[in-house]
Amino acid sequence: MIRIRFTSPQAERRALGFLPGRFPFKSWANGDTVVPEAALAALALEGISFIVEGPATYEQSAPPLRNPAATTVQ
């Protein structure tokens, strides 16, 4: 997984419309987005400009932990 940042809000909006259903990704409010390497070429072919920040950290690429289901109280 690679961490990228889009060059403009319009590019980010286009990318977030393009990526779902094609590639897994995560995006944060600070502007960082994590995508697989294969998505970089697809974004470039679509004309969406971005800056590669580097490889994603473990925390960014790991699946989120979920709380266990609540127990039933009777």
ZAMI-685624 format. One line per field, with one value per residue (C-alpha): residue number from 1; residue in one letter; x, y, z. Coordinates in nm, 2 decimals, decimal comma. Layout:
N
zami: c(NUM_...)
nukol: c(A_...)
c1: c(X_...)
c2: c(Y_...)
c3: c(Z_...)
end
This chain:
74
zami: c(1_2_3_4_5_6_7_8_9_10_11_12_13_14_15_16_17_18_19_20_21_22_23_24_25_26_27_28_29_30_31_32_33_34_35_36_37_38_39_40_41_42_43_44_45_46_47_48_49_50_51_52_53_54_55_56_57_58_59_60_61_62_63_64_65_66_67_68_69_70_71_72_73_74)
nukol: c(M_I_R_I_R_F_T_S_P_Q_A_E_R_R_A_L_G_F_L_P_G_R_F_P_F_K_S_W_A_N_G_D_T_V_V_P_E_A_A_L_A_A_L_A_L_E_G_I_S_F_I_V_E_G_P_A_T_Y_E_Q_S_A_P_P_L_R_N_P_A_A_T_T_V_Q)
c1: c(0,00_0,12_0,04_-0,06_-0,19_-0,39_-0,28_-0,62_-0,96_-1,11_-0,86_-0,93_-1,31_-1,26_-1,03_-1,27_-1,54_-1,32_-1,16_-1,46_-1,54_-1,20_-0,94_-0,94_-0,84_-0,85_-0,87_-0,83_-0,94_-0,58_-0,56_-0,37_-0,50_-0,36_-0,40_-0,25_0,04_-0,18_-0,42_-0,14_-0,13_-0,51_-0,53_-0,27_-0,45_-0,77_-0,57_-0,60_-0,29_-0,14_0,19_0,33_0,42_0,58_0,48_0,20_0,27_0,15_-0,13_-0,25_-0,26_-0,39_-0,76_-0,94_-1,01_-1,37_-1,52_-1,67_-2,04_-2,22_-2,34_-2,71_-2,84_-3,15)
c2: c(0,00_0,35_0,68_0,96_1,31_1,48_1,81_1,98_1,92_1,86_1,59_1,43_1,44_1,28_1,01_0,92_0,88_0,66_0,43_0,26_-0,08_-0,08_-0,07_-0,09_0,24_0,45_0,82_1,06_1,41_1,54_1,46_1,13_0,84_0,49_0,28_-0,03_0,02_-0,09_0,21_0,46_0,37_0,37_0,72_0,85_0,71_0,89_1,22_1,25_1,42_1,31_1,31_0,99_1,04_0,69_0,35_0,33_0,27_-0,05_0,15_0,29_-0,03_-0,27_-0,34_-0,15_-0,35_-0,39_-0,42_-0,76_-0,78_-0,68_-0,95_-1,00_-0,87_-1,03)
c3: c(0,00_-0,10_0,07_-0,17_-0,15_-0,42_-0,57_-0,53_-0,37_-0,72_-0,79_-0,46_-0,53_-0,87_-0,72_-0,44_-0,71_-0,92_-0,66_-0,50_-0,66_-0,84_-0,56_-0,19_-0,03_0,29_0,31_0,61_0,67_0,67_0,30_0,31_0,10_0,10_-0,22_-0,36_-0,61_-0,90_-0,84_-0,91_-1,28_-1,30_-1,14_-1,38_-1,68_-1,56_-1,55_-1,17_-1,04_-0,71_-0,51_-0,38_-0,01_0,03_0,17_0,41_0,78_0,94_1,12_0,80_0,61_0,89_0,90_1,18_1,50_1,59_1,93_2,01_2,00_2,32_2,55_2,60_2,93_3,07)
end
